Amino acid sequence: MRSGRILVCDDDDAVRSSLGFLLEKAGYNTFLASHPGEIVKKIRESDFDLVLLDMNFSLSINGEEGIELLRKIKVLKPETPVVLMTAWASVELAVRGIKLGASDFVTKPWNNVQLIKIIETSITLSSTRVENSLPLTDTAERPAIFQDIIGKDPKLLEILDIVRRVAPTHAPVLITGESGTGKELIASAIHEYSGRKGNPFIKVNLGGIPSGLFESEMFGFKKGAFTDAKSDHAGRFEKAHNGTIFLDEIGDLDFTSQVKLLRVLQDQTFERLGDENSITVDVRVLSATNQNLYYKVDKSQFREDLLYRINLIQIEVPPLRHRKSDIPLLSEFFLRKAQTIYHTESKTISGEGIEWLCNHPWSGNVRELKNIIERTVLMSAGDNLKTDDFILASKAGRKNVTDLNGTSETLDETEKKMILKALEECGGNLSRTSEKLGITRATLYRKIERHGIQTD
């Protein structure tokens, strides 16, 4: 049963009554305030677990009263979470409020289920910020879901502690960091440590979905919605119902698709393509990117309101070069794994080999380290891997290759030729082409766009 004291601030009698009834039914103790003076008085005299604050009161419709009230609340009770209520057209104002310390916002008319989740999450996160949590100092002491996240670096242990505290909530999490740092592993750990474990964990590479297919892929479609729609199809959000959706490479999403995504994240309601009936889902949203979204917001390439909707909590995964002490542990882990997968004889890494690995820059981070270890295991004849073995394997993975005619070309050029040849052999059919190349259609779409290949 939920508990907590919530102050509902709105000048509309019907809104206050409706919210009071909803919150009381959900198990909260609700207190009501109708004008700025009453709000400030109650904040001064009592402690609340959360304030639900409308942005507009009777004297104004520009939201400035709400902003001023937020400032006062944060001065009087800085630890009290404030959730803002605003009309959809005023989401920009809500984003401004978040910058001033609000924990989240909801739009009117609100979705009851979504509102309760936001309130519950805001209260939970507020309480965990002031609690002292013991860090996960030893791999052996970690829950089983963390066993594949290798390392003891303080930066990594801090991340795992955040995961442990945030996972049980409904909070949207933005995971940032360079390519290959293990953002998907962190997302998976959040899902597995949450109450949604056992329900779907749907991974979506947004960089691999062309803008024209965004709606059909994410929201699904009805039979007959377009030429190839032979039957009803559930989208990714529908498949993630009661579970978690992981939106990878969210920084690659075009502006039009960002608007469509924002509306779904706001109340978790959408329509399949070609269908007028709305579908409501219960989905935890995790996102990841290797880009600086704040920079993209400044350049008008990413919506600021979407950024604040997806990153109630942000986790920055450090590059491998900033956690060098974990390289020996990771190397041994990938060595054992490679030997099991490829059924090779038992091998060890020499002291000089470990030293070379620790001093390598690892621009591709953990993913590059894994590939180098696997390649070295397969290429080396000896049972003790030395510096020369790793250097040889590293050179073998470089981007320049030589074809049978002795002509040097990049792997990108080679890949483009392979795709063009496969397209020709399959008569331009993208499904057969992806099967021939052994990749998914989404991956094929992404590669076609990257190489600038023209298709019908």
RAGI-V604582 format. One record per pair of residues at least 4 apart in sequence whose ideal C-beta (glycine too) atoms are under 8 Angstrom apart, sorted by sequence separation. I is the first residue (numbers start at 1). J is the second residue. If there is no record, write none. Layout:
i=[I:I]
j=[J:J]
This chain:
i=[12:13:14:15:16:17:18:19:20:21:22:24:34:35:36:37:38:39:40:41:42:56:60:63:64:65:66:67:68:69:70:71:72:73:74:86:90:91:92:93:94:95:96:97:98:106:110:111:112:113:114:115:116:117:118:119:120:121:122:123:124:125:126:127:137:138:142:152:153:154:155:156:157:158:159:160:161:162:163:177:182:183:184:185:186:187:188:189:190:193:205:209:210:213:214:215:216:221:225:229:234:235:236:237:240:249:253:254:255:256:257:258:259:260:261:262:263:264:271:289:291:292:293:294:295:297:302:303:304:305:306:307:318:319:320:323:326:327:328:329:330:331:332:333:334:335:336:337:338:339:349:350:351:352:353:354:355:356:362:364:365:366:367:368:369:370:371:372:373:374:375:376:382:385:386:387:388:389:390:391:392:393:394:402:403:409:410:411:412:413:414:415:416:417:418:419:420:421:422:424:429:430:431:432:433:439:440:441:442:443:444:445:446:447:10:23:24:33:43:56:60:86:97:98:110:128:136:142:151:152:166:177:191:192:204:209:216:221:224:234:240:253:264:271:272:291:296:297:302:318:339:349:363:364:380:385:402:409:423:427:428:434:439:448:10:24:33:42:56:59:98:136:151:177:191:215:223:264:271:296:297:320:338:339:362:402:403:426:434:23:56:73:86:98:139:142:149:166:176:222:223:263:271:272:297:320:339:362:364:382:401:402:426:434:437:448:8:43:55:57:74:86:94:97:106:139:175:209:221:223:237:253:270:271:339:349:377:400:401:439:10:33:56:57:73:106:209:216:223:236:269:270:293:376:380:400:401:434:20:55:56:84:95:136:191:216:222:269:297:320:379:400:401:423:426:431:434:8:19:31:55:94:139:149:175:221:269:270:399:400:403:422:425:430:433:8:20:54:55:70:106:175:220:221:268:269:335:357:380:399:53:84:94:139:188:204:220:267:268:294:335:376:379:380:399:401:39:70:84:91:104:138:146:173:204:220:221:247:268:293:335:376:379:419:422:430:8:31:82:137:220:268:357:422:430:16:53:91:187:219:376:6:31:53:104:146:173:216:218:332:376:379:16:66:84:104:142:217:218:219:220:293:331:372:375:419:82:83:86:88:103:184:216:217:218:219:418:53:66:82:83:84:85:86:87:88:137:265:13:36:82:83:84:85:86:87:136:143:372:375:6:8:35:51:81:83:84:85:86:103:135:167:372:375:5:6:8:11:35:63:78:81:83:85:103:135:163:167:287:331:2:3:4:5:6:7:8:9:10:11:136:166:167:287:2:3:4:6:7:8:9:85:136:168:285:372:419:430:1:2:3:5:7:67:74:135:163:167:168:328:331:371:63:66:70:74:159:163:167:168:237:327:428:133:136:419:428:36:40:43:48:51:53:55:67:71:160:164:328:419:9:39:43:47:50:51:53:54:55:56:63:67:70:163:327:328:347:360:423:49:50:51:52:53:54:55:66:70:133:237:327:356:7:36:40:44:48:49:50:51:53:54:70:133:204:342:353:355:415:419:423:19:36:43:47:50:52:67:149:237:341:344:347:353:357:420:39:43:56:202:238:324:344:350:352:353:356:360:419:7:55:83:235:327:334:338:342:347:348:349:350:352:356:416:7:40:83:149:330:334:338:342:347:348:349:350:353:415:43:128:148:149:202:235:250:252:346:347:348:350:353:416:55:128:202:245:247:250:251:331:335:339:345:347:7:15:55:83:200:201:214:233:242:244:245:247:248:249:250:251:252:330:334:338:412:149:200:232:241:242:243:244:245:246:247:248:249:251:321:330:334:338:5:7:81:125:200:202:204:206:207:208:238:240:241:242:243:244:245:246:247:249:262:265:321:5:6:9:10:12:55:81:200:201:202:204:206:207:218:241:244:246:251:320:327:331:335:5:6:7:9:11:145:146:199:200:201:202:203:204:205:206:211:214:218:238:240:250:262:266:319:5:6:7:8:9:10:81:124:125:145:199:200:202:204:205:206:229:237:258:259:262:265:4:5:6:7:9:11:81:124:199:201:203:207:211:215:219:229:251:258:261:265:320:4:6:11:80:125:196:206:211:214:218:237:255:319:320:11:79:145:196:206:225:226:262:121:145:196:225:226:255:258:320:53:120:121:225:320:79:120:121:143:194:222:224:225:335:79:206:219:221:222:251:118:191:219:220:221:222:117:191:219:220:221:222:190:219:221:191:187:216:188:215:187:9:219:250:184:247:184:183:52:50:50:50:49:10:50:174:49:196:22:26:194:28:15:22:23:172:191:22:191:23:190:187:187:184:183:183:175:177:179:172:175:176:178:6:172:173:174:175:176:177:170:172:173:174:175:176:172:174:176:2:4:174:186:186:174:183:182:174:181:172:174:181:172:173:176:181:172:173:174:175:176:177:178:181:172:173:174:175:176:177:180:171:172:173:174:176:177:178:171:173:175:177:166:162:114:163:114:162:114:113:111:159:110:111:111:159:107:106:107:156:155:153:113:155:156:155:111:113:153:156:151:153:152:153:151:152:151:150:152:88:151:150:151:150:150:182:180:181:182:179:180:181:179:180:125:178:180:125:179:180:121:104:95:103:95:98:94:92:92:95:91:217:208:213:209:208:208:210:209:205:208:205:208:207:210:205]
j=[16:17:18:19:20:21:22:23:24:25:26:28:38:39:40:41:42:43:44:45:46:60:64:67:68:69:70:71:72:73:74:75:76:77:78:90:94:95:96:97:98:99:100:101:102:110:114:115:116:117:118:119:120:121:122:123:124:125:126:127:128:129:130:131:141:142:146:156:157:158:159:160:161:162:163:164:165:166:167:181:186:187:188:189:190:191:192:193:194:197:209:213:214:217:218:219:220:225:229:233:238:239:240:241:244:253:257:258:259:260:261:262:263:264:265:266:267:268:275:293:295:296:297:298:299:301:306:307:308:309:310:311:322:323:324:327:330:331:332:333:334:335:336:337:338:339:340:341:342:343:353:354:355:356:357:358:359:360:366:368:369:370:371:372:373:374:375:376:377:378:379:380:386:389:390:391:392:393:394:395:396:397:398:406:407:413:414:415:416:417:418:419:420:421:422:423:424:425:426:428:433:434:435:436:437:443:444:445:446:447:448:449:450:451:15:28:29:38:48:61:65:91:102:103:115:133:141:147:156:157:171:182:196:197:209:214:221:226:229:239:245:258:269:276:277:296:301:302:307:323:344:354:368:369:385:390:407:414:428:432:433:439:444:453:16:30:39:48:62:65:104:142:157:183:197:221:229:270:277:302:303:326:344:345:368:408:409:432:440:30:63:80:93:105:146:149:156:173:183:229:230:270:278:279:304:327:346:369:371:389:408:409:433:441:444:455:16:51:63:65:82:94:102:105:114:147:183:217:229:231:245:261:278:279:347:357:385:408:409:447:19:42:65:66:82:115:218:225:232:245:278:279:302:385:389:409:410:443:30:65:66:94:105:146:201:226:232:279:307:330:389:410:411:433:436:441:444:19:30:42:66:105:150:160:186:232:280:281:410:411:414:433:436:441:444:20:32:66:67:82:118:187:232:233:280:281:347:369:392:411:66:97:107:152:201:217:233:280:281:307:348:389:392:393:412:414:53:84:98:105:118:152:160:187:218:234:235:261:282:307:349:390:393:433:436:444:23:46:97:152:235:283:372:437:445:32:69:107:203:235:392:23:48:70:121:163:190:233:235:349:393:396:34:84:102:122:160:235:236:237:238:311:349:390:393:437:101:102:105:107:122:203:235:236:237:238:437:73:86:102:103:104:105:106:107:108:157:285:34:57:103:104:105:106:107:108:157:164:393:396:28:30:57:73:103:105:106:107:108:125:157:189:394:397:28:29:31:34:58:86:101:104:106:108:126:158:186:190:310:354:26:27:28:29:30:31:32:33:34:35:160:190:191:311:27:28:29:31:32:33:34:110:161:193:310:397:444:455:27:28:29:31:33:93:100:161:189:193:194:354:357:397:90:93:97:101:186:190:194:195:264:354:455:161:164:447:456:65:69:72:77:80:82:84:96:100:189:193:357:448:39:69:73:77:80:81:83:84:85:86:93:97:100:193:357:358:377:390:453:80:81:82:83:84:85:86:97:101:164:268:358:387:39:68:72:76:80:81:82:83:85:86:102:165:236:374:385:387:447:451:455:52:69:76:80:83:85:100:182:270:374:377:380:386:390:453:73:77:90:236:272:358:378:384:386:387:390:394:453:42:90:118:270:362:369:373:377:382:383:384:385:387:391:451:43:76:119:185:366:370:374:378:383:384:385:386:389:451:80:165:185:186:239:272:287:289:383:384:385:387:390:453:93:166:240:283:285:288:289:369:373:377:383:385:46:54:94:122:239:240:253:272:281:283:284:286:287:288:289:290:291:369:373:377:451:189:240:272:281:282:283:284:285:286:287:288:289:291:361:370:374:378:46:48:122:166:241:243:245:247:248:249:279:281:282:283:284:285:286:287:288:290:303:306:362:47:48:51:52:54:97:123:242:243:244:246:248:249:260:283:286:288:293:362:369:373:377:48:49:50:52:54:188:189:242:243:244:245:246:247:248:249:254:257:261:281:283:293:305:309:362:49:50:51:52:53:54:125:168:169:189:243:244:246:248:249:250:273:281:302:303:306:309:49:50:51:52:54:56:126:169:244:246:248:252:256:260:264:274:296:303:306:310:365:50:52:57:126:171:242:252:257:260:264:283:301:365:366:58:126:192:243:253:272:273:309:169:193:244:273:274:303:306:368:102:169:170:274:369:129:170:171:193:244:272:274:275:385:130:257:270:272:273:302:170:243:271:272:273:274:170:244:272:273:274:275:244:273:275:246:244:273:246:273:246:69:279:310:246:310:248:248:119:119:122:123:123:85:126:250:126:284:112:116:284:119:108:115:116:265:284:116:286:119:286:286:288:288:288:290:286:288:290:284:287:288:290:119:285:286:287:288:289:290:284:286:287:288:289:290:287:289:293:120:123:293:315:317:307:317:317:310:317:309:311:318:310:311:314:319:311:312:313:314:315:316:317:320:312:313:314:315:316:317:320:312:313:314:315:317:318:319:313:315:317:319:313:313:266:315:267:315:268:268:267:315:267:268:269:317:266:266:267:318:318:318:280:322:323:323:280:282:323:326:323:325:325:326:325:326:326:326:329:266:329:329:330:330:333:365:364:365:366:364:365:366:365:366:312:365:367:313:367:368:312:312:304:312:305:308:305:304:305:308:305:442:440:445:442:442:443:445:445:442:445:443:446:446:449:446]
